[in-house]
Amino acid sequence: MGSIIGVGIFSLPYSFASYGPISLVAMGLATVGAVALALMFAVMSRRLPAAGGPYAYARAGFGNAVGFANAWSYWIATWAGNAAIAVGWVYYVEHFVNPGGAVGGSIAIALVGLWVPAAVNLTGVHHMGRVQVWTTVLKFVPLVILSTFGLFFIKAGNFVPWNLSGDSSLSAIGGAMAIALFSYLGVETAAVAAAKVRDPERNVARATIFGTLASAVVYLLSMVAVFGIVPADALALDANKASYSVAANLVAGGGSWAGNIVALAVVVSGLGALNGWTMITAEVPLAAAQDGLFPSRFSRLSSRGVPAFGIVCSTALASVAVVIGYMGTSGSTVFTTLVLMAGISAAVPFAFSALVQITWRWRDERGQDHGSRRSARFALDVSVAVVALIFSIAFLFYSRNTGSTWYVVWGPYLMAGGAFAVGIPVYLARRGRLTPAVPARALADGEYVTVGSRSR
């Protein structure tokens, strides 16, 4: 939950403003995709509770070459996602400092947001975990308030006009959904960190399913509240980038005290999300390096027991992405471009994970004699994986930016493609050092879901 709920949800209304309230439909569809991914990863973590999550699944299912491509792509998603979180975090920090949004000041604030969590992670997993628990508790406060009390202040007139994009409803929903899915990145983080989890075969599944469902509830209700409280034309203003703070002030009947409290909670939330994701940015390179796919420096642990090189390297790349993102653009364009870049990079390993799950379950079905109960489980697992695959492909298709120039429109693809291309010479240099992929075990009947007990 600490990794799913960052600042993405708090920054979405500002990014959604050009689409209008129709974005709520996109948010609902994104939630369906996120739940499908959560259910899929929960089952896959039972079969292969290994570090790396989507990377480990792709490698076990399709071999080293596909495994490397997925590890590299997911690694891009993690540090690019951190860059996006940092930019969205700036919106709320600038509620207190640099209110004019001077670009130099915004970059400096974003860099602070990246390197403070990195410093926490370098002190060890225990300290990182403590920070994660407390920031997760605090970040729920504004979401719960708007998800409950804020619903009484909704005005129906704020949902009209429904579609402000100027495009068809399908196109508007698709474009908004690509942005919305970023707020659910993190459904896989328990699986990625499985090597550091006690009793991973049980706890990874529980964390994945319950964490995603809890996040989805407060996401949907709070987004409905914000769009119903703040008119869409007001959400589009740069002065209202901190849209949850604006909504809180309107609920409080004016003044700025309520918005200040919400902004402060979001600042804490952003630091917590960056804290959790900074660990994840080093976990996939660590797992890949231990398998020979990444340079060996990523596998070395510091005296504190953390992959310090991976933490520092990933944070440095996120810092570069922030600076590049602010070159020539500002405000929501920077955030959206980085969001879509991270989403494109994450959609690739998500799609391959779905393909692996379909392949594994097909082999299970053919290789064992079972009754109707097992067949029903097969149909459910494959259906969930197909939904996850469809949403991953839709994410890739709709991840174009809005703008009048081609490099802004296609910027997310260009940045993701450029980062991915850097991995080609790395793979070519590592081919001779790869260890054989470890096959995943077959699950026996009754082992597929373990969220309430050890086996069912």
C-alpha positions in Angstrom: 0.0 0.0 0.0 2.9 2.3 0.8 4.3 1.8 -2.7 0.9 2.0 -4.6 -0.3 5.1 -2.8 2.3 7.8 -3.5 1.5 11.2 -5.0 0.2 9.8 -8.3 -3.4 9.8 -7.1 -3.0 13.3 -5.5 -1.7 14.7 -8.9 -4.2 12.9 -11.2 -7.0 15.4 -11.1 -4.7 18.1 -12.5 -3.5 15.7 -15.2 -7.1 14.6 -15.9 -8.4 18.2 -16.2 -8.0 18.2 -20.0 -10.2 15.1 -20.3 -12.9 16.2 -17.8 -15.0 14.0 -15.4 -15.0 11.2 -18.0 -11.7 10.4 -16.4 -13.6 8.7 -13.6 -14.6 6.0 -16.1 -11.0 5.5 -17.0 -10.1 5.3 -13.3 -12.7 2.6 -12.8 -11.3 0.6 -15.8 -7.8 1.0 -14.5 -8.9 -0.4 -11.2 -10.2 -3.5 -12.9 -6.8 -3.9 -14.6 -5.0 -3.4 -11.3 -7.1 -5.9 -9.4 -6.5 -8.5 -12.3 -2.7 -7.9 -12.0 -2.9 -8.2 -8.2 -4.7 -11.5 -8.4 -2.3 -12.8 -11.1 0.8 -11.8 -9.1 -0.6 -13.3 -6.0 -0.9 -16.7 -7.6 2.4 -16.5 -9.4 4.2 -15.6 -6.2 3.0 -18.9 -4.8 4.7 -20.8 -7.6 7.9 -18.8 -7.7 8.4 -16.7 -4.5 11.7 -15.3 -5.8 13.3 -11.8 -5.8 12.5 -9.8 -8.9 8.8 -10.6 -9.3 7.9 -10.0 -13.0 11.5 -10.3 -14.0 11.8 -13.7 -12.3 8.6 -15.0 -13.9 9.6 -14.0 -17.4 13.0 -15.5 -17.0 11.7 -18.8 -15.6 9.0 -18.9 -18.4 10.9 -17.8 -21.5 14.6 -17.9 -20.7 17.5 -15.5 -20.1 17.1 -13.2 -23.1 13.4 -12.4 -22.3 14.3 -12.3 -18.6 16.9 -9.6 -19.2 14.6 -7.5 -21.4 12.0 -7.6 -18.7 14.4 -6.9 -15.9 15.8 -3.9 -17.8 12.4 -2.6 -18.8 11.1 -2.9 -15.2 14.2 -1.2 -13.8 13.5 1.7 -16.2 9.9 1.8 -14.9 11.1 2.0 -11.3 13.5 4.9 -11.6 11.4 6.7 -14.2 8.4 6.2 -11.8 10.5 7.7 -9.0 11.1 10.7 -11.2 7.4 11.1 -11.8 6.6 10.7 -8.1 9.2 13.4 -7.3 7.6 15.8 -9.8 4.1 15.2 -8.5 5.5 15.6 -5.0 6.8 19.0 -6.0 3.2 20.2 -6.6 2.4 19.9 -2.9 5.8 21.0 -1.6 5.3 24.2 -3.6 2.1 24.8 -1.6 4.6 26.0 1.0 7.8 27.0 -0.9 8.5 28.2 -4.4 4.8 29.0 -4.9 5.6 30.7 -8.3 6.9 27.4 -9.6 10.3 28.6 -10.8 11.8 25.8 -12.8 15.1 25.8 -11.0 13.4 25.7 -7.7 11.1 22.9 -8.8 14.1 20.8 -10.0 15.9 21.4 -6.7 12.9 20.3 -4.6 12.5 17.2 -6.8 16.1 16.2 -6.3 15.7 16.6 -2.5 12.7 14.3 -2.7 14.7 11.6 -4.5 17.9 11.7 -2.4 16.5 11.8 1.1 14.7 8.4 0.7 17.9 7.1 -1.0 19.8 8.1 2.2 17.2 6.3 4.3 17.5 3.1 2.3 21.3 3.2 2.5 20.9 2.9 6.3 19.3 -0.6 6.0 16.0 -2.3 5.4 14.9 -2.1 9.0 15.0 1.7 9.0 13.4 1.8 5.6 10.5 -0.4 6.9 9.8 1.9 9.9 9.6 5.0 7.7 7.3 3.1 5.3 4.8 2.1 8.0 4.4 5.6 9.5 4.2 7.4 6.1 1.6 4.9 5.0 -0.6 5.6 8.0 -0.3 9.4 7.6 -1.0 9.3 3.8 -4.3 7.7 4.4 -5.7 10.6 6.3 -6.5 13.0 3.4 -7.8 10.1 1.3 -10.1 8.7 3.9 -11.5 12.2 4.7 -12.3 13.0 1.1 -13.5 9.4 0.5 -16.1 9.8 3.3 -16.9 13.4 4.5 -16.0 15.0 1.2 -18.7 13.0 -0.6 -21.4 15.2 1.1 -20.0 18.3 -0.7 -20.3 17.0 -4.2 -22.2 19.2 -6.7 -23.7 17.5 -9.7 -23.1 20.5 -11.9 -19.3 19.9 -11.6 -19.6 16.7 -13.7 -20.8 18.7 -16.7 -19.5 18.9 -19.4 -18.6 15.2 -19.1 -15.9 15.1 -21.9 -13.6 18.1 -22.3 -11.0 16.5 -24.5 -12.6 17.3 -27.9 -12.1 13.7 -28.9 -14.5 10.7 -28.8 -15.4 9.2 -25.5 -13.4 6.1 -26.3 -10.3 8.0 -27.1 -10.7 10.2 -24.0 -11.2 7.2 -21.7 -8.2 5.5 -23.3 -5.9 8.5 -22.9 -7.0 9.1 -19.3 -6.7 5.4 -18.5 -3.0 5.3 -19.5 -2.4 8.1 -16.9 -4.6 6.4 -14.3 -2.8 3.1 -14.4 0.4 4.8 -13.1 -1.4 5.3 -9.7 -1.6 1.6 -9.4 2.0 0.8 -10.2 3.1 -1.0 -7.1 0.7 -3.9 -7.1 3.7 -6.1 -8.0 6.1 -4.7 -5.4 5.5 -7.4 -2.7 6.4 -10.0 -5.4 9.5 -8.0 -6.4 10.7 -7.9 -2.7 9.7 -11.6 -2.0 13.3 -12.5 -1.0 13.0 -10.0 1.9 9.5 -11.1 3.1 8.9 -13.6 5.9 6.9 -16.6 4.7 6.6 -15.2 1.2 4.4 -18.0 -0.2 1.7 -16.7 2.2 2.4 -13.0 2.9 3.2 -11.9 -0.7 -0.2 -13.0 -1.9 -2.0 -11.3 1.1 -0.1 -8.1 0.7 -0.7 -8.0 -3.0 -4.5 -8.6 -2.9 -5.5 -6.7 0.3 -3.1 -3.8 -0.4 -4.5 -3.3 -3.9 -8.2 -3.6 -2.9 -7.7 -1.1 0.0 -6.0 1.3 -2.3 -8.7 1.0 -4.9 -11.5 1.9 -2.5 -10.0 5.1 -1.3 -8.8 6.0 -4.9 -12.2 5.7 -6.5 -14.2 7.5 -3.7 -11.7 10.3 -3.3 -11.5 10.9 -7.1 -15.3 11.2 -7.3 -15.2 13.6 -4.4 -12.5 15.9 -5.9 -14.2 16.1 -9.3 -17.6 16.7 -7.6 -16.2 19.4 -5.4 -13.8 21.3 -7.7 -15.1 22.4 -11.2 -13.1 20.9 -14.1 -12.0 24.3 -15.4 -10.6 25.1 -12.0 -8.7 21.8 -11.8 -6.8 22.8 -15.0 -5.3 25.9 -13.5 -1.6 25.8 -12.6 -2.5 27.5 -9.3 -4.6 24.4 -8.4 -2.0 21.7 -9.1 -2.4 20.6 -5.5 -6.0 19.6 -6.3 -6.7 17.6 -3.1 -5.7 20.7 -1.1 -8.1 22.8 -3.2 -10.9 20.4 -2.5 -10.1 20.3 1.2 -10.3 24.1 1.4 -13.7 24.1 -0.3 -15.0 21.5 2.1 -13.7 23.6 5.0 -15.7 26.6 3.7 -12.7 28.7 2.7 -9.3 29.7 4.1 -6.2 27.6 3.6 -5.7 25.7 6.8 -7.4 22.5 5.5 -5.5 22.6 2.3 -2.2 23.1 4.2 -2.9 20.0 6.3 -3.7 17.9 3.2 -0.6 19.2 1.4 1.6 18.3 4.4 0.1 14.8 4.4 0.8 14.4 0.7 4.4 15.6 1.2 4.8 12.8 3.8 3.0 10.4 1.4 5.4 11.2 -1.4 8.5 10.7 0.7 7.0 7.3 1.9 6.3 6.2 -1.7 9.8 7.3 -2.8 11.2 5.4 0.2 9.5 2.2 -0.8 10.2 2.5 -4.5 13.9 3.3 -3.9 14.2 -0.1 -2.4 12.4 -1.7 -5.4 14.7 0.1 -7.9 17.6 -1.8 -6.4 15.9 -5.2 -5.9 15.4 -6.1 -9.6 19.0 -5.2 -10.6 20.2 -7.2 -7.5 18.2 -10.3 -8.5 19.3 -9.9 -12.2 23.0 -9.5 -11.2 22.8 -12.6 -9.0 21.6 -14.5 -12.1 24.5 -13.0 -14.2 22.2 -10.8 -16.3 23.3 -7.4 -14.8 26.8 -6.2 -14.0 28.1 -7.8 -10.7 28.3 -4.4 -8.9 24.5 -4.5 -8.6 24.7 -7.7 -6.5 27.2 -6.4 -3.9 25.7 -5.6 -0.5 27.0 -2.9 1.8 27.8 -3.3 5.5 24.2 -2.4 6.1 23.0 -5.3 4.0 21.6 -3.2 1.1 22.6 -3.0 -2.6 24.1 0.5 -2.3 25.3 0.7 -5.9 21.8 -0.1 -7.2 20.2 2.5 -4.9 22.7 5.3 -5.9 22.7 4.4 -9.6 18.8 4.3 -9.8 18.4 7.5 -7.9 21.0 9.2 -10.2 19.1 8.1 -13.3 15.8 9.4 -11.8 17.5 12.7 -11.2 18.6 12.9 -14.8 15.0 12.1 -15.9 13.7 14.9 -13.8 16.1 17.4 -15.3 15.4 16.3 -18.9 11.7 16.3 -18.2 11.7 20.0 -17.1 13.7 21.0 -20.3 11.3 22.9 -22.4 8.1 21.9 -20.5 6.7 22.4 -17.1 3.7 21.6 -14.8 1.5 18.7 -15.8 3.4 17.9 -19.1 6.5 16.9 -17.1 4.5 14.8 -14.7 2.5 13.1 -17.5 5.5 12.4 -19.7 7.4 10.7 -16.9 4.2 8.9 -15.8 3.7 7.5 -19.3 7.4 6.6 -19.7 7.2 4.6 -16.5 4.0 3.0 -17.5 5.3 1.9 -20.9 8.3 0.3 -19.3 6.2 -1.4 -16.6 3.5 -2.6 -19.1 6.1 -4.8 -20.9 7.0 -7.0 -17.9 3.3 -7.0 -16.9 2.3 -8.4 -20.3 5.0 -11.0 -20.3 4.0 -12.0 -16.8 0.5 -12.6 -18.1 1.8 -14.7 -20.9 3.9 -16.7 -18.5 0.9 -17.3 -16.3 -1.2 -18.5 -19.2 1.6 -20.8 -20.3 2.1 -22.3 -16.9 -1.5 -22.9 -16.2 -2.0 -24.5 -19.7 0.9 -26.9 -18.8 -0.7 -27.6 -15.4 -4.0 -28.4 -17.0 -2.5 -30.7 -19.6 -0.2 -32.5 -17.2 -2.5 -33.5 -14.4 -5.7 -35.4 -14.0 -8.2 -33.4 -12.1 -11.9 -32.9 -11.7 -14.3 -30.0 -12.3 -12.9 -28.0 -9.3 -9.4 -27.7 -10.8 -10.9 -26.9 -14.3 -12.8 -24.0 -12.7 -9.6 -22.7 -11.1 -7.9 -23.0 -14.5 -10.6 -20.9 -16.2 -10.4 -18.3 -13.5 -6.6 -18.0 -13.6 -6.5 -17.8 -17.3 -9.3 -15.3 -17.5 -7.5 -13.0 -15.0 -4.3 -13.3 -16.9 -6.0 -12.4 -20.2 -7.6 -9.3 -18.6 -4.1 -8.3 -17.3 -2.6 -8.8 -20.7 -5.3 -6.7 -22.4 -4.8 -3.9 -20.0 -1.0 -4.0 -20.4 -1.4 -3.8 -24.2 -4.0 -1.0 -23.9 -1.5 0.9 -21.6 1.1 0.7 -24.3 -1.3 1.8 -27.1 -2.7 4.8 -25.3 0.5 6.2 -23.7 0.7 9.1 -26.1 1.0 12.5 -24.6 -1.2 15.5 -25.5 0.4 18.5 -27.2 0.9 20.2 -30.5 4.4 19.1 -31.3 5.5 15.5 -32.2 8.3 15.3 -29.6 5.9 16.1 -26.8 3.2 13.7 -28.1 5.7 10.8 -28.6 8.0 11.9 -25.8 7.1 9.0 -23.5 7.9 6.4 -26.2 11.1 8.2 -27.2 12.4 8.4 -23.6 11.4 4.8 -22.8 12.9 3.5 -26.1 16.1 5.4 -25.6 16.5 4.0 -22.1 15.7 0.5 -23.3 18.2 0.7 -26.2 21.0 1.4 -23.7 20.4 -2.1 -22.3 21.3 -3.9 -25.6 25.1 -3.6 -25.3 24.8 -4.5 -21.6 23.0 -7.8 -22.5 25.6 -8.5 -25.3 28.4 -8.1 -22.8 26.7 -10.3 -20.2 25.7 -13.2 -22.5 28.6 -15.4 -21.6 28.1 -15.0 -17.8 24.4 -16.0 -17.6 23.3 -18.8 -15.2 20.6 -21.2 -16.2 17.1 -20.0 -15.4 15.5 -21.9 -12.5 12.1 -23.4 -13.6 9.1 -22.6 -11.5 7.5 -25.5 -9.5 4.1 -26.8 -10.4 1.4 -26.1 -7.9 -0.7 -28.9 -6.5 -4.4 -28.8 -6.2 -5.5 -26.4 -3.4 -2.3 -24.3 -3.4 -3.4 -21.5 -5.6 -4.8 -18.9 -3.2 -3.5 -18.4 0.4 -4.7 -15.1 1.8 -6.5 -16.3 4.9 -4.7 -19.5 5.7 -1.6 -21.3 4.7 -3.3 -23.4 2.1 -6.8 -23.7 0.6 
